[in-house]
Amino acid sequence: MILLKSNLQRAALAFLLLSLAAACSPSTTTNSTDGGNPTQPAVVSNTPLANAVGVAVNGNASATFSEVMDRATLTATTFTLTYGQPAVPIQGTVIYANQTAVFWPAVHLPSNTTFTARVTTGAKSRFGVALAADYVWSFTTSNIQAPGLPVPLGMAGNFVLLGKSRLSTVPTSAITGNLGVSPAAASYITGFSLIADSTNMFSTSSQVNGKVYAADYAVPTPSNLTTAVSDMELAFTDASARAPDFTELGAGNIGGRTLTPGVYKWSSGLLIPSNLTLTGGSTAVWIFQIAQNLTLSSATRVVLSGGALPKNIFWQVSGAVNLGTTAHLEGVVLTQTSATLQTGASINGRLLAQTAIGIDSSTITEPAP
């Protein structure tokens, strides 16, 4: 037994014991999921299932992880799809969200063919920890094509109008749903006569049946908008990655046509100079991939029939979007640049633009869920 002869000795021993305890304890500043060390990620499920047969030729491959991953490490280099000997790679795009990476082939897969999907150790968690080993599985296609899948919008789906640089209106417009702009501030939302809420998290407007958000409003609005904009950009990439069923239809002019569900792709702009009809059921999906501008002529309408729903229609536009006077569009617009609605133009859907949105006495209605 150690006999302490003074208060000073007792204090010194107490300090020593505390120091030893601190040295043995895990650091409180370490990013971890197991109390001290970041957990090694693993693939916990995949589609198609291993050794699956009869897989649709327009399908995809996906891997779900045990940890939140670093999106930048999930690419067509670290997540691959091949067939044959020697292995022939399939070109494609990888989309990562909600701990799941999806490989979308750039073209329909060859039928009655066995494919090998591989996620390599180049895939890392958000803490920089790699998979322990490559994760590999195989599946075999059929000669059938499955119904298309909608494009996930994430938090961008909380907005009927979402832009990065400016939202402007020539009154009076009628908008049902939320508006947002980020990283621009509220001063870049013009023509709406905004009324700030007492929380300073959002504003209201007599032209908007919903709330108006901007990047300089009170928390948590800025971070929510940052996520929504990121999800908007991810949705644009997702829509552009789907393998086309039809290419260059009408040489970029589809006025007067009736289109069934599918993925349509143009290397040019797309003009709709007269009414366009989309016919299909309530689960049917249309994706329009447009390399340049989308233009609806004045008084032109996109018409839905057979139970088709605007929430399942996606216009992925690399150029600008322009709706002429009193023109009407159905669906979700994902544009990489700007969108302009001329006097009296309307949309039953969403308008998600990576630059500016300008509307003029327009009607924008959020689609039914």
Buried (B, 14 or more C-beta within 10 A) or exposed (E): EEEEEEEEEEEEEEEEEEEEEEEEEEEEEEEBBEEEEBBBBEBEEBBBEEEBEEBBBBBBBBBBBBBBBBBEBBBBEBBBBBBEEEEEEBEBBBBBBEBBBBBBBEEBBBBEBEBBBBBBEBBBBBBEBBBEEBBBBBBBBBEEBEEBBBBBBBBBBBBBBBBBBBBBBBEEBBBBBBBBBBBBEBEBBBBBEBEBBEEEBBBBBEBBBBBBBBBBBEEEBBEBBBBBBBBBBBBBBBBBBBBBBBEEBBEBBBBEBEBEBBBBBBEBBBBBBBBBBBBBEEBBBBBBBBBBBBBBBBBBBBEBEEEBBBBBBBBBBBBBBBBBBBBBBBBBBBBBBBBBBBEBBBBBBBBBBBBBBBBBBBBBBBBEE
